[in-house]
Amino acid sequence: MAFKASADVSNRLTSWGNGDPCSGNWTGVKCVQGRIRYLILEGLELAGSMQALTALQDLRIVSLKGNSLNGTLPDLTNWRYLWSLYLHHNNFSGELPPSLSNLVHLWRLNLSFNGFSGQIPPWINSSRRLLTLRLENNQFSGAIPDLRLVNLTEFNVANNRLSGEIPPSLRNFSGTAFLGNPFLCGGPLAACTVIPATPAPSPAVENIIPATPTSRPNEGRRTRSRLGTGAIIAIVVGDAAVLALIALVFLFFYWKRYQHMAVPSPKTIDEKTDFPASQYSAQVPEAERSKLVFVDSKAVGFDLEDLLRASAEMLGKGSFGTAYKAVLEDGTIVAVKRLKDITISGRKEFEQHMELIAKFRHPNVVKLIAYYYAKEEKLLVYDFMPNGNLYTLLHGNRGPGRKPLDWTTRVKIALGAAKGLAFIHRQPGAQKIPHGNIKSSNVLLDKDGNACIADFGLALLMNTAAASRLVGYRAPEHAESKKISFKGDVYSFGVLLLELLTGKAPAQSHTTQGENIDLPRWVQSVVREEWTAEVFDIELMKYKNIEEEMVAMLQVGMVCVSQSPDDRPKMSQVVKMIEDIRADQSPVAGDSTSQSRSGSPSDASH
């Protein structure tokens, strides 16, 4: 209210002062758990100082863009939890206050189109999470400091009074980020030229200036040299001899390799395919070889022999067996799982269980097509999911050249998996069976990118040794009961949501001391210390205006991993909560591709 009294010169904040500021009725004010977290006051003709707002200590996002606020920036130490600060298109002036260095959780800082002056301070490096730094159209002067901000994806200092050489750490940004600074040089702008400041005897005194066509040494000069005829002939003959020698070496190498590969050993074949037809033909009695039982009538069109002749590629080894991609001779592609550590030994019991699994038909559950039973071999044939699994998408190739999994895709996967699991949980009567093995490697993606739950019904077939290997996602009560349950599935799904949000795999080392703690405990400890921003995957930070959605999804994950099973929601409730996140908060709800949205919480142009 002190800020309204000093800055609301046009009386645009008429809703302020009526009841609780967290009631949802105050313009631009949003709260979480009774504390003001978001302050979005854009284009409201506000003028004067923003000093009064610094008393709010729990702010996460502040956007005051498009007003006429002026003066120097006040001490911002109280905003130590701030994620995003948007002050562009105002009339601020003066130097940047040192208190900005205390905002170590800051992701985005936009101070463009103001009247800030002085040098760009090197202590900006203390905001090591910074993704956006926009300082264009101000009056900053001097050299640009060497900014070692490894996550910086958006940077602009155009139209200031900067000079000197652009630091190497910033040269990957386009030239438009530096235009309008006539004394700035170095890539991506014109190269700098070092010349003596005066003709003084000491060569140590130098100036760095932008290179011009007249300042480049030796421009226009050409140096020519001529080789004699004998020298040219010697070079040509020498090159020909070297090329001939290299050709002989390659011919010898490939000849030896061809001889070696002409008669491959059975071991080599097994390692390459891991699904050799000869192995089964030798082990399976003739009478049983063609007994591939189809539970999906639409898929009938091949038999066991066709399957054994298929070219196979191992997809991975899991808790319940090894999965393969099998391409039949007619081009049909299926996924085949060889089961291991099964407790069911009788054919009738196995067949009854397969028939039960086959009844679970849903777009978000991987469909069982057929099964094969023999004393030594049990095979399951499923629809093939061409887009891999969530674990690989999240954790595979985390390095240069990786295409990150964007936010909209993560929400789509979370919702699809939740719907599949909710369908499994709501089956009536005696058919109700938990999944028992929810994890990111069991969330597969079909050709359209829809999430499908895999391995349903297999947990009931596994022995205790196999179940003990399922770590990272298990509910705490499982350590005592050793039984799978619906509430245990909800816990596992909560871990999966936290994995989507953090980009961290369960049961990996998360602490700076290298301790091994599970993912829910780590997230709970960070949130308890009011460092919520620290939990989110850095790959998500390039997508703007998703902070509220991420916090809302985090709350869903946290309630799912409650220690007490009674405190966990049903999966049908989880589906509704995830649907509400997109419907209530996302301006692109229903989009199939994530967007780098606006530069501020509601602006698409800056």
Secondary structure, DSSP 8 states (H G I E B T S, - for coil): -HHHHHH-TT---TTTTSS-GGGS-STTEEEETTEEEEEE--SS--EE--GGGGG--S-SEEE--SSEEEE-----GGGTT--EEE--SSEEEE---GGGGG-TT--EEE--SSEEEE---GGGGG-TT--EEE--SSEEEE-------TT--EEE--SSEEEEE--GGGTTS-GGGTTT-TEEESTTSS-EEEEESSS-S-TT-EEEEE--TTTSTTTT--------HHHHHHHHHHHHHHHHHHHHHHHHHHHHHHHHHHS--HHHHHHHHS--HHHHHHHS-GGGTT-EEES-GGG-S--HHHHHHSEEEEEEE-SSEEEEEEE-TTS-EEEEEEE-SBS---HHHHHHHHHHHHT---TTB--EEEEEE-SS-EEEEEE--TT-BHHHHHHTT-STT-----HHHHHHHHHHHHHHHHHHHT--GGG--------GGGEEE-TT--EEE-STT-GGGB-HHHHHT--SS--TTHHHH----HHHHHHHHHHHHHHHHH---TTSB-STT--B--HHHHHHHHHHTT-GGGGS-GGGTTSTT-HHHHHHHHHHHHHHT-SSGGGS--HHHHHHHHHHHHHHH-TTTT-SS-----SBTTBS--
